[in-house]
Amino acid sequence: MLAAAGTGRRLLSRAVDRPRPPAEERRTRVHGASFPSRHTMTALVAWALALEDRRAAAGICCAVAAARLALRAHRPADVLGGWLFGRTCLALTDLARRAPQADRARLRTRRPGPGAWGPPWR
C-alpha cells in the first residue's frame, strides 16, 4: 500500500504542479512540486501500517507536517492535502482488508440447498 500511495501521490503532484514557497524563505533543500506533501502522506501511511494504531500515526504525521511548515518547504494546504491523501489510502487499505473477511464469513454462513451457491453435493 505504501508503494501504491507514493505512486498515486506522485501522479497527483505532477497533475497539480503547485510551486513551493519562494526559495529565499525555505530553510531546507526541496525538489518536486509542493502539493500534496510527500513527507506528511508517507508518515501517516507508513506509521499507521507499521503500528496499526491510527492515533499514534496521526500524532507522528502532525509532527512531520509541523516540521515541513517550520522549514517552509510547504504551505498549510500542502500538508493538509498530504494528510487527506494518506487518509484516503488508509481507507482503501481498510476496504481491501475487510473484503476477503466479509466473503469468507458470507461463505461460512451459506447453507447448502436448492438455489444456494456451491456444489450440489454438499
C-alpha positions as CSV (number, residue, x, y, z in Angstrom):
1,M,0.0,0.0,0.0
2,L,2.8,2.4,0.8
3,A,4.3,2.0,-2.8
4,A,0.8,2.5,-4.3
5,A,0.2,5.6,-2.2
6,G,3.6,7.0,-3.2
7,T,2.9,6.4,-6.9
8,G,-0.6,7.9,-6.6
9,R,0.8,11.0,-4.8
10,R,3.4,11.5,-7.4
11,L,0.8,11.4,-10.2
12,L,-1.4,13.9,-8.3
13,S,1.6,16.1,-7.6
14,R,2.5,16.2,-11.3
15,A,-1.1,16.9,-12.3
16,V,-1.5,19.8,-9.8
17,D,2.1,21.1,-10.2
18,R,1.8,23.6,-7.4
19,P,5.1,25.5,-6.8
20,R,6.8,25.5,-3.5
21,P,7.2,28.6,-1.3
22,P,9.8,31.0,-2.5
23,A,13.4,29.8,-2.3
24,E,14.6,32.7,-0.1
25,E,12.0,31.7,2.6
26,R,12.9,28.0,2.7
27,R,15.2,26.5,5.3
28,T,15.8,23.2,3.6
29,R,16.5,21.9,0.1
30,V,13.5,20.6,-1.7
31,H,12.6,19.0,-5.0
32,G,9.4,18.4,-7.0
33,A,6.0,20.0,-6.7
34,S,4.6,21.1,-3.4
35,F,1.1,19.6,-3.3
36,P,0.4,17.2,-1.6
37,S,3.1,16.8,0.9
38,R,5.0,13.6,0.4
39,H,6.5,13.6,3.9
40,T,3.1,14.1,5.5
41,M,1.4,11.4,3.5
42,T,4.3,8.9,3.9
43,A,4.4,9.5,7.7
44,L,0.7,8.8,8.1
45,V,0.5,5.7,5.9
46,A,3.8,4.1,6.9
47,W,3.3,4.6,10.7
48,A,-0.4,3.5,10.5
49,L,0.6,0.3,8.7
50,A,3.6,-0.3,11.0
51,L,1.9,0.4,14.3
52,E,-1.7,-0.4,13.4
53,D,-2.5,2.5,15.7
54,R,-4.1,5.3,13.8
55,R,-4.0,7.8,16.7
56,A,-0.2,7.3,17.2
57,A,0.3,7.6,13.4
58,A,-1.8,10.8,13.3
59,G,0.4,12.2,16.0
60,I,3.6,11.4,14.2
61,C,2.1,12.8,11.0
62,C,1.2,16.1,12.7
63,A,4.8,16.4,14.0
64,V,6.1,15.8,10.4
65,A,3.6,18.3,9.0
66,A,4.7,20.9,11.6
67,A,8.3,20.3,10.7
68,R,7.6,20.8,7.0
69,L,5.8,24.0,7.7
70,A,8.5,25.2,10.1
71,L,11.1,24.5,7.3
72,R,8.9,26.4,5.0
73,A,9.1,23.6,2.5
74,H,5.3,23.6,2.2
75,R,2.2,25.7,2.7
76,P,-0.5,24.6,5.1
77,A,-2.7,23.4,2.2
78,D,0.1,21.1,1.0
79,V,0.4,19.3,4.3
80,L,-3.4,19.1,4.7
81,G,-3.5,17.6,1.2
82,G,-0.8,15.1,2.1
83,W,-2.8,14.1,5.2
84,L,-6.1,13.8,3.3
85,F,-4.4,11.7,0.6
86,G,-2.9,9.5,3.3
87,R,-6.3,9.0,5.0
88,T,-7.8,8.1,1.6
89,C,-5.1,5.5,1.1
90,L,-5.7,4.0,4.6
91,A,-9.5,3.9,3.9
92,L,-8.8,1.9,0.7
93,T,-6.5,-0.4,2.7
94,D,-9.3,-1.0,5.2
95,L,-11.7,-1.8,2.4
96,A,-9.2,-4.2,0.9
97,R,-8.7,-5.9,4.2
98,R,-12.4,-6.2,5.0
99,A,-13.5,-7.6,1.6
100,P,-11.9,-11.0,1.9
101,Q,-13.1,-11.4,5.5
102,A,-16.6,-10.5,4.5
103,D,-16.5,-13.0,1.7
104,R,-15.3,-15.8,3.9
105,A,-17.9,-15.0,6.6
106,R,-20.6,-15.0,3.9
107,L,-19.5,-18.3,2.5
108,R,-19.4,-19.9,6.0
109,T,-22.9,-18.9,6.7
110,R,-24.3,-20.1,3.4
111,R,-26.5,-23.1,3.8
112,P,-26.4,-25.8,1.1
113,G,-29.7,-26.5,-0.6
114,P,-31.8,-25.6,-3.6
115,G,-30.7,-22.3,-5.0
116,A,-27.7,-22.0,-2.7
117,W,-24.3,-21.2,-4.2
118,G,-21.9,-24.0,-4.2
119,P,-21.6,-27.6,-5.4
120,P,-24.9,-29.6,-5.2
121,W,-23.2,-32.5,-3.4
122,R,-22.7,-30.5,-0.2
